[in-house]
Amino acid sequence: MLTLFHHPMSTGSRYARLILNEYGVEAELIEEKPWARRKEFLALNPAGTLPVLLAENDVPIVGPTVIAEYLDETRGALKRNRRLLPESPIERAEVRRLVDWFLGKLDNEVTRHIARERVFKLQMAAEQGGSSPDSTAIRAARSNIRQHMKYVDWLAATRDWLGGAQPSYADMAAAAAISILDYLGEIEWADHPAARDWYSRVKSRPSFRPLLSDRVRGLSPVAHYGDLDF
Amino acid sequence: MLTLFHHPMSTGSRYARLILNEYGVEAELIEEKPWARRKEFLALNPAGTLPVLLAENDVPIVGPTVIAEYLDETRGALKRNRRLLPESPIERAEVRRLVDWFLGKLDNEVTRHIARERVFKLQMAAEQGGSSPDSTAIRAARSNIRQHMKYVDWLAATRDWLGGAQPSYADMAAAAAISILDYLGEIEWADHPAARDWYSRVKSRPSFRPLLSDRVRGLSPVAHYGDLDF
């Protein structure tokens, strides 16, 4: 069985889990606190970032997009119409652009700041950077959510799925990020009906179920987090 | 002919140019100043980042790793032993990990800060963020260079090429970043003999020649920048 080092409030980790689940790949999950800079973990990934997949023979596959490409090559390519990357290079490029958007731009502008201030700092020891949340950082990150949700809304309104006609890695990346923000009650769903409809469809996929039972110690999700109809 | 929107002091742009040159793909280069947030450019890439490749039928391919995958699928796959991604998924994952390292981690910790403070700020109007360089930011970035160069030194000393037995995207990503730092005289080559030997080999490739004649207005490269024997 494969092993995934992950954290439930890391977008890249959720992205990798969704893909593993979509492709029916069993993996043991090990929750890693990257800020602890555990020596054994740094030996797997000197960058110290999540997620890391131990593939066949325990070879570490490092980082969300690298894991996604690996799983596409070793699993997805055999899945025919359930493959999460389209066939044509141009369509693949559009899916990958959106993955970079949600794992990169959205993460840098919103998700990781919210997660750090509202979740990680509670779990960190003082010498690891633990402290009370920085409300200025939270406010700055929050001010970017609406623009990003408008973009998701626009994509959802103009395409069947965010990356094109079929479910793709773009949906998994967006849902990975948005599900973290939703857990924390940061999304104003009423303002984004097309995004809401899309998210409800993603949430209903069996691959999503394990994420809906994620719980962070000391921090309950908003009431509708697990509801398929919200 | 394809078109590449790029900037000579952007790691991702140099990476894309090296790959185009390696694969013998002709492309018209258009220098873009992303801080100007030109409307026509934002229409191609709403994230406003470089590089962007206009592929066949002027479809925009956005971002360095997305461009690299696209060129692998449409060009590299036909190149046999001159392909810049290995055949096996595990080896491909290692190359992609290193690409992320040099385009992501090195860029975030060093290259883009040095480029912004020492180059971009000189080219920006005041209302675009132009100002004199921030010496604290430069010092912070510089303090990370040695660790990164030690890692390149270690990779170069233990492998034929940074990503494995053959030249790969990992070499192109590392050389893209390091050539910017080298232009600006930021690399202490004497301390990193294996890295120096590796860089000299990359520099000698025909694909590299156009980058060695890059000039930034008002800022000459260090004397050895274009020398193959430095």
Interface residues (C-beta under 8 A of the other chain):
Chain A: P46 A47 A55 E56 V59 I61 V62 G63 T65 V66 I67 E69 Y70 E73 T74 P89 I90 R92 A93 R96 R97 D100 W101 K105 Y151
Chain B: P46 A47 A55 E56 V59 I61 V62 G63 T65 V66 I67 E69 Y70 E73 T74 P89 I90 R92 A93 R96 R97 D100 W101 K105 Y151
